[in-house]
Amino acid sequence: MYLPLGYLYAIKAACPVTPLICELREEIYDQPYEQIDFRAYRATVAPCDNYVRPARLLHAANQVLHLYERRPIRRFRESALSRVLDHLDYEDRTTNLINIGPVNAVLNTIVHYCRDPHSAAFREHFAALDVYLAESADGLLMNGQNTTALWDTALAVQAIVATPFMNECAAALARAHEFIRHAQIVDDLPEADRYFRHPSRGGWPFGNRAQGWPVSDCTAEGFRSAVALASIVDDPLPEDRLCDSIRWLLSLQNRDGGWASYEKRRGGTWLEWLNPSHVFADIMVDYSYTECTSACVQALSVARDHLNGRFGAKLNGPIRRGAQLIRRNQRKDGSWEGSWGVCFTCGAWYGVRGLRAASFAPDSPEVCRAADFLLRHQNPDGGWGESYRSCIERRYVRAEPSRAVNTAWALMALVDAGRADCRAAARAARYLHDTQLGCGDWPYEPMTGVFNKTVLIHYENYRRYFPVRALAEYWRAVTARGSTGASVHQWPVSTVAAAGAWPHRSRAPGSHMKARQIRLSASPLCRFPVRGPAFPPAGWRQDWR
């Protein structure tokens, strides 16, 4: 977004003053617009938005730039503008005018308008913005991504595969596999080095191939879903393409052993002294995240078993280094701070699962501390609930009543930690069981996605596939331990999609992003009678009260 912003500032872009603009100025400001000294308020920010206060280095840099701006060197300015336009055009070409997100998509469109409002380029860019728009009860909104189709599809696939009903859902899973196949990026970008882009071949994007930006955890989940479905589809993803995805993940690992999201870390933390956003923290470089690192470690662990002949022992080192990053990110109280979900329940699930994928035992100190942290924060109703304040205050802030997504994350972490037979896990499973709606869904609840600590994201389908997956993994763990019972039971499976993908869109009014499900072709509530241990398992009655 700074490229188009820099261009617009440099050319002093402005639109003609119309009667409507005059009316808006009169409504917004408490004094006549012409009398306001905007320079005096250049660094004024509302306290509620001033999450990260500007550093002295940023103030000094701004002062120097303001002085230069009074009389910029023309030759340098023209060269810089030409270079910026070159990068903007490259981003447009390589993303099919979608861009990495809606903010720079809109700004790029304005740049083209300022260059020539009657040009074909402006008309094409303006029309392309439609992929971000969504109508809702609140009106026409703009999404935070063009789609989350790959992310949702991969996680939904893993939830269904975790249940005993994979064969019954074979047709839907086959269509999901086809979508995953077509979403993988199969070619590198031209002139990637010139435009500071990491290679793309083998990665998976957040939404679809057309957007073109591969993401570390999306690639990890796409790979694992493709491997999980290989046994039930007629045309599994070729091994060469699976290997391409693993090579891409290996190329993206940072020096600290972890994985960031879109690219390798390219700078030091000192760059945060130049953070101009006020409202976002830790945004100047793409840091290694617990969630992304865990997802990549899990994928490499699967590849070590599934593609052993292709990589041999080459994956052991990256897995070990990734696990060490996860260990370093763990706090003394056993928790992990989530960066992409609210917040410590999300961090616990990813942290524990990443360590377990790296062969850490359930009784290892790190895993035990994580489980104990979760047990200390269980709500009286048996579930877990976290406020978004956890992300801002960077400490666990309890929310009651509990929430299905937080409870699912915590329950899966406990199962991975070998605590499936504890009373807390049984109460959590009971909470999810009892709060499921008659249609198979779970109630709408506050947003559980986040980025940069201050922007919430509502993932429409989190409340569907994460509870299903948690119940499935819990059921599998307790039955494996020899719980008795052999009655026919009704398995609580939520919204099994008949479409090949489970996309929704996220929208962003103000500083919060919500999501809108745009297509979920679903069968009616799927409750499959299965012979096996009762749910709840017999002998656990006292634990469910």
C-alpha positions in Angstrom: 0.0 0.0 0.0 2.9 2.4 0.5 3.8 2.3 -3.2 0.5 3.8 -4.4 0.3 6.1 -1.3 3.8 7.4 -2.1 2.9 8.0 -5.7 -0.3 9.8 -4.9 1.5 12.0 -2.3 4.3 12.8 -4.7 2.0 14.1 -7.4 -0.2 15.9 -4.8 -3.3 14.0 -6.1 -6.6 15.9 -5.4 -10.1 15.8 -6.8 -12.2 18.9 -7.7 -14.1 20.4 -4.8 -17.8 19.8 -5.3 -20.9 20.9 -3.4 -21.0 17.4 -1.8 -17.4 17.7 -0.6 -18.2 21.1 0.9 -21.2 19.6 2.8 -19.0 16.7 4.1 -16.3 19.1 5.3 -19.0 21.1 7.2 -20.4 18.0 8.8 -17.0 16.4 9.8 -15.0 19.4 11.1 -15.9 21.7 14.0 -14.5 24.8 12.3 -14.4 26.1 8.8 -12.2 23.8 6.7 -10.1 26.7 5.3 -9.1 27.8 8.8 -7.7 24.5 9.9 -3.9 24.3 10.1 -3.5 20.6 9.1 0.3 20.7 9.6 -0.3 21.4 13.3 -2.3 18.2 13.5 -0.1 16.0 11.4 0.9 13.7 14.3 -2.4 13.9 16.1 -4.1 10.5 16.5 -7.1 9.6 18.6 -6.0 7.8 21.8 -8.1 4.7 21.0 -6.2 4.4 17.7 -2.7 5.1 19.0 -1.8 1.5 19.8 1.8 2.0 18.7 3.3 5.4 19.5 5.6 6.8 16.8 9.3 6.5 17.7 11.7 9.4 17.8 13.4 8.0 14.7 10.2 8.2 12.8 9.6 11.8 13.9 13.1 12.8 12.8 12.7 11.0 9.5 9.4 12.8 8.9 10.9 16.2 9.6 13.7 15.6 7.2 11.3 14.4 4.5 9.0 17.4 5.0 12.0 19.7 4.5 13.0 17.8 1.3 9.4 17.9 0.1 9.5 21.7 -0.1 11.9 21.5 -3.0 12.4 17.9 -4.2 15.1 17.2 -6.9 13.1 16.8 -10.0 15.3 14.2 -11.7 15.1 12.0 -8.6 11.4 12.4 -8.2 10.6 11.5 -11.8 12.9 8.4 -11.5 11.2 7.3 -8.3 7.7 7.7 -9.7 8.7 5.7 -12.8 10.1 2.9 -10.5 6.9 2.9 -8.4 4.6 2.7 -11.4 6.7 -0.2 -12.7 6.2 -2.1 -9.4 2.5 -1.3 -9.4 2.1 -2.6 -12.9 4.0 -5.8 -12.0 1.7 -6.4 -9.0 -1.3 -5.9 -11.2 -0.1 -8.2 -13.9 1.0 -11.0 -11.6 -2.3 -11.0 -9.6 -4.8 -10.6 -12.4 -5.6 -7.1 -11.1 -6.6 -8.6 -7.7 -3.5 -7.5 -5.8 -2.4 -8.8 -2.5 -5.4 -7.2 -0.7 -8.2 -4.6 -1.1 -6.3 -1.6 0.3 -3.6 -1.5 -2.4 -6.2 -2.7 -5.0 -8.2 0.5 -4.4 -5.1 2.7 -4.2 -3.7 1.2 -7.4 -7.0 2.0 -9.0 -6.8 5.6 -7.9 -3.3 5.8 -9.3 -4.5 4.7 -12.7 -7.4 7.3 -12.4 -4.9 10.0 -11.7 -2.7 9.0 -14.7 -5.7 9.0 -17.0 -9.3 8.8 -15.9 -10.4 7.7 -19.4 -7.9 5.0 -19.8 -8.6 1.3 -20.3 -6.3 0.6 -17.3 -8.5 2.5 -15.0 -11.7 0.9 -16.2 -10.2 -2.6 -15.9 -8.9 -1.9 -12.4 -12.2 -0.4 -11.3 -14.1 -3.4 -12.6 -11.7 -5.8 -10.9 -12.6 -4.4 -7.4 -15.8 -6.3 -7.6 -14.1 -9.4 -6.3 -13.8 -7.7 -2.9 -17.4 -6.5 -2.6 -20.1 -8.3 -0.7 -23.7 -7.5 0.1 -25.0 -8.1 3.6 -27.6 -7.0 6.0 -25.3 -4.0 6.8 -25.2 -3.0 3.1 -22.4 -3.2 0.5 -19.1 -4.0 2.2 -15.6 -4.6 1.1 -13.9 -7.9 2.0 -10.4 -8.3 3.5 -9.5 -10.8 0.8 -10.9 -11.8 -2.5 -11.7 -15.2 -1.1 -10.6 -17.7 1.6 -11.5 -20.7 -0.5 -8.2 -22.7 -0.2 -7.9 -22.0 3.5 -11.4 -23.0 4.3 -11.4 -26.0 2.0 -8.2 -27.5 3.4 -9.3 -27.1 7.0 -12.8 -28.4 6.2 -11.2 -31.5 4.5 -9.1 -32.2 7.5 -12.1 -31.9 9.8 -14.1 -34.4 7.8 -11.2 -36.8 7.4 -10.8 -36.8 11.2 -14.3 -38.2 11.6 -15.3 -41.8 11.0 -17.2 -40.7 7.9 -14.6 -40.1 5.2 -16.0 -42.8 2.9 -19.5 -41.5 3.2 -18.3 -38.0 2.2 -16.1 -39.3 -0.6 -17.9 -37.4 -3.4 -17.6 -34.1 -1.6 -14.0 -34.8 -0.7 -13.1 -35.7 -4.3 -14.5 -32.3 -5.4 -12.5 -30.6 -2.7 -9.4 -32.4 -3.8 -10.0 -31.1 -7.4 -10.3 -27.6 -6.1 -7.0 -27.9 -4.1 -5.3 -29.3 -7.1 -6.3 -26.4 -9.3 -5.5 -23.8 -6.6 -1.8 -24.8 -6.3 0.6 -22.3 -8.0 2.6 -24.3 -10.6 4.9 -21.6 -12.0 7.3 -19.0 -10.7 6.8 -15.4 -11.5 8.9 -13.8 -14.3 11.6 -11.5 -13.1 10.8 -12.3 -9.5 14.2 -11.1 -8.2 13.9 -7.7 -9.9 10.6 -7.1 -8.0 11.7 -8.6 -4.7 9.4 -11.5 -4.9 10.1 -15.0 -3.5 9.7 -17.9 -5.9 6.1 -19.2 -6.0 6.1 -22.6 -7.6 4.6 -25.3 -5.4 2.9 -22.9 -2.9 -0.8 -22.5 -2.2 -2.5 -19.2 -1.8 -5.1 -18.1 0.8 -7.9 -18.1 -1.8 -7.2 -19.2 -5.3 -4.5 -19.4 -7.9 -5.6 -16.2 -9.7 -4.4 -14.0 -6.9 -1.0 -15.6 -7.1 0.5 -14.9 -3.6 1.5 -18.2 -1.9 1.3 -18.3 1.9 3.3 -20.6 4.2 0.5 -22.0 6.4 -1.9 -22.2 3.4 0.7 -24.3 1.6 1.2 -26.5 4.6 -2.6 -27.1 4.9 -3.0 -27.6 1.2 -0.2 -30.2 1.1 -1.6 -32.1 4.1 -5.1 -32.1 2.7 -3.9 -33.4 -0.6 -2.0 -36.2 1.1 -4.9 -37.1 3.3 -7.2 -37.4 0.3 -4.8 -39.3 -1.9 -6.2 -42.7 -0.9 -9.8 -41.9 -1.8 -9.5 -40.0 -5.1 -9.0 -41.4 -8.5 -6.4 -38.9 -9.6 -4.3 -37.9 -6.6 -1.9 -34.9 -6.8 1.3 -36.1 -8.5 4.2 -36.7 -6.2 6.3 -34.1 -8.1 3.8 -31.4 -7.3 3.8 -32.5 -3.6 7.6 -32.3 -3.6 7.4 -28.8 -5.2 5.3 -27.6 -2.2 7.8 -29.0 0.3 10.7 -27.4 -1.5 8.9 -24.1 -1.4 8.3 -24.5 2.3 12.0 -25.3 2.9 13.0 -22.2 0.8 10.8 -20.0 3.0 12.2 -21.0 6.4 13.8 -18.1 8.3 17.2 -18.1 9.9 15.6 -18.3 13.3 14.0 -21.7 12.3 10.5 -20.4 11.9 8.2 -19.4 9.1 6.6 -16.1 8.3 3.5 -15.8 6.2 4.2 -14.4 2.6 7.9 -14.2 2.5 11.1 -14.7 4.4 12.0 -12.2 7.0 14.0 -9.4 5.3 14.9 -7.0 8.1 15.5 -6.5 11.8 13.2 -5.4 14.6 14.7 -1.9 14.5 12.5 -1.2 11.5 9.6 -1.0 13.9 11.0 2.3 14.9 9.8 3.5 11.5 6.3 2.0 11.9 4.0 4.8 10.8 0.7 3.0 11.2 -0.2 3.9 14.9 -2.9 1.2 14.9 -0.8 -1.9 14.0 2.0 -3.6 15.9 4.9 -5.6 14.5 4.2 -4.9 10.8 7.4 -3.7 9.3 8.8 -7.1 8.4 7.2 -10.5 8.1 8.2 -12.2 11.3 8.2 -15.9 12.2 4.9 -16.9 13.7 4.1 -19.8 16.0 1.0 -20.7 13.9 2.8 -20.6 10.5 5.8 -22.4 12.0 3.6 -25.1 13.5 1.7 -25.7 10.3 4.9 -26.0 8.3 6.5 -28.4 10.8 3.4 -30.5 10.6 3.6 -30.6 6.8 7.2 -31.5 6.8 6.5 -34.3 9.3 3.9 -35.7 7.0 6.3 -35.3 4.0 9.0 -37.2 6.0 6.6 -40.2 6.2 4.9 -39.8 2.8 7.8 -38.7 0.6 10.6 -40.3 2.4 12.2 -41.6 -0.7 12.4 -38.1 -2.2 13.9 -36.2 0.8 15.5 -38.8 3.0 16.8 -37.2 6.2 16.9 -33.6 4.7 13.7 -32.7 6.5 14.9 -33.6 10.0 16.9 -30.4 10.4 14.2 -28.0 9.3 11.7 -29.8 11.6 14.0 -29.6 14.5 14.8 -25.9 13.9 11.1 -25.1 13.6 10.3 -26.9 16.9 13.0 -24.8 18.6 11.3 -21.6 17.4 8.1 -22.8 18.8 9.8 -23.6 22.1 11.4 -20.2 22.3 8.0 -18.5 21.7 6.4 -20.4 24.6 6.0 -18.2 27.7 7.0 -19.2 31.2 3.4 -19.9 32.1 3.2 -22.5 29.2 1.2 -20.3 26.8 1.8 -19.2 23.3 0.5 -15.8 22.0 -1.5 -16.3 18.9 -0.9 -13.9 16.0 -3.6 -15.0 13.6 -6.3 -16.1 16.0 -7.8 -15.0 19.4 -5.5 -15.7 21.0 -3.8 -18.0 23.6 -6.2 -20.9 22.9 -5.2 -20.6 19.2 -1.6 -20.4 20.2 -1.8 -23.4 22.5 -3.3 -25.6 19.7 -0.7 -24.6 17.2 2.1 -24.8 19.7 1.3 -28.2 21.1 0.5 -29.7 17.7 3.8 -28.4 16.2 5.8 -29.8 19.0 4.1 -33.2 18.8 4.7 -33.2 15.0 8.4 -32.7 15.9 8.3 -35.9 18.1 7.9 -34.1 21.4 6.3 -36.6 23.8 3.0 -35.7 25.6 4.9 -35.7 28.9 7.6 -33.3 27.7 7.9 -30.2 29.9 6.8 -27.9 27.1 3.6 -29.9 26.3 2.7 -30.3 30.0 3.1 -26.6 30.7 0.8 -25.8 27.8 -1.9 -28.2 29.0 -1.7 -26.9 32.5 -2.1 -23.4 31.2 -5.3 -24.3 29.4 -6.7 -26.2 32.5 -6.2 -23.0 34.6 -8.3 -21.0 32.2 -11.3 -23.3 31.6 -14.6 -21.7 32.1 -17.2 -23.0 34.6 -19.5 -24.1 31.6 -16.8 -26.5 30.5 -15.5 -24.5 27.5 -13.0 -21.8 26.8 -13.7 -18.2 25.8 -11.3 -15.5 25.0 -11.9 -11.8 24.5 -10.3 -9.9 21.7 -8.7 -7.9 24.5 -6.2 -10.8 24.8 -4.6 -9.7 21.5 -4.4 -6.0 22.5 -3.3 -6.5 26.1 -1.1 -9.6 25.2 -2.4 -11.6 28.2 -5.3 -14.1 28.6 -8.6 -12.2 28.9 -11.4 -14.5 29.8 -14.8 -14.2 28.0 -18.0 -15.9 29.2 -20.0 -17.7 28.1 -17.5 -19.9 26.3 -17.1 -19.9 22.5 -17.1 -22.9 20.2 -13.9 -22.0 18.3 -11.8 -21.3 21.4 -13.1 -24.4 23.0 -12.3 -26.5 20.0 -8.7 -25.2 19.9 -8.2 -25.9 23.6 -9.8 -29.4 23.4 -7.6 -30.4 20.4 -4.5 -29.1 22.3 -5.4 -31.2 25.3 -5.9 -34.3 23.2 -2.5 -33.7 21.5 -1.1 -33.3 25.0 -2.3 -36.7 26.0 -5.0 -35.3 28.3 -8.0 -36.7 26.5 -8.9 -38.8 29.6 -9.0 -35.8 31.9 -12.3 -34.4 33.2 -11.6 -31.0 31.6 -11.5 -32.5 28.1 -14.7 -34.4 28.7 -16.5 -31.2 29.9 -15.2 -29.4 26.8 -16.5 -32.1 24.5 -19.8 -32.0 26.3 -19.9 -28.2 25.8 -19.4 -28.5 22.0 -21.9 -31.4 21.9 -24.6 -29.4 23.8 -24.2 -26.1 22.0 -24.5 -27.5 18.5 -27.7 -26.3 16.8 -30.3 -28.6 15.4 -29.2 -27.7 11.9 -25.7 -28.9 12.6 -24.2 -25.5 12.9 -22.9 -23.7 16.0 -24.2 -20.3 17.1 -22.8 -17.2 15.6 -20.1 -15.8 18.0 -17.6 -13.0 18.3 -14.7 -12.8 15.8 -11.9 -15.3 16.5 -9.4 -14.3 13.7 -7.0 -11.4 14.1 -3.9 -9.9 12.6 -1.4 -7.2 13.7 -3.1 -7.5 17.2 -5.8 -4.9 16.5 -7.7 -6.0 13.4 -10.3 -8.7 14.0 -11.4 -11.1 11.3 -14.6 -13.1 11.3 -14.0 -16.5 9.6 -17.5 -17.7 9.0 -16.6 -21.4 8.9 -14.4 -21.6 11.9 -17.4 -22.3 14.1 -18.2 -25.3 11.9 -15.1 -27.3 11.1 -13.0 -26.7 14.2 -15.7 -28.0 16.6 -16.3 -31.0 14.3 -12.6 -31.7 14.2 -12.2 -31.3 18.0 -15.0 -33.7 18.7 -13.6 -36.2 16.2 -10.1 -36.1 17.6 -11.4 -36.4 21.2 -13.7 -39.3 20.3 -10.9 -41.1 18.5 -8.5 -40.6 21.5 -10.9 -41.8 24.2 -12.0 -44.8 22.1 -8.4 -45.7 21.5 -7.8 -45.8 25.2 -10.4 -48.6 25.6 -13.6 -46.8 26.7 -16.5 -49.2 26.6 -19.8 -49.0 24.9 -21.2 -50.3 21.6 -24.5 -48.5 21.0 -25.6 -46.9 17.8 -25.0 -43.1 18.3 -25.6 -40.0 16.4 -22.4 -38.3 15.4 -22.6 -34.5 15.5 -21.2 -33.5 12.1 -21.8 -29.9 11.1 -22.6 -28.7 7.7 -20.8 -31.1 5.3 -20.4 -29.2 2.0 -21.4 -30.8 -1.2 -19.5 -28.2 -3.2 -15.9 -28.5 -4.2 -14.8 -25.6 -2.0 -16.0 -23.9 1.2 -15.3 -20.2 0.5 -16.4 -17.2 2.3 -15.3 -13.6 2.1 -14.2 -11.3 4.9 -15.3 -7.8 4.9 -13.7 -4.8 6.6 -15.9 -1.9 7.9 -13.6 0.4 9.8 -10.9 -1.4 11.7 -12.8 -4.7 12.0 -13.1 -7.3 9.4 -16.1 -9.6 9.3 -16.8 -12.5 7.0 -19.6 -13.3 4.6 -20.2 -16.8 3.4 -20.8 -16.5 -0.4 -21.3 -20.1 -1.3 -21.8 -23.1 0.9 -23.7 -25.7 -1.0 -24.4 -28.0 1.9 -26.3 -31.2 2.4 -28.8 -31.3 5.3 -27.4 -32.0 8.8 -25.4 -35.2 8.4 -25.9 -37.4 11.4 -24.5 -40.8 10.5 -25.4 -43.8 12.7 -22.2 -45.6 13.5 -21.6 -48.7 15.5 -19.0 -48.2 18.1 -18.3 -46.5 21.4 -21.2 -44.4 22.6 -20.9 -40.6 22.5 -20.4 -39.6 25.3 -18.5 -42.8 26.0 -20.0 -45.1 28.7 -18.2 -44.7 32.0 -17.7 -40.9 31.5 -21.1 -39.8 32.8 -19.7 -38.2 35.9 -17.3 -36.2 33.8 -20.0 -34.6 31.7 -22.0 -33.0 34.5 
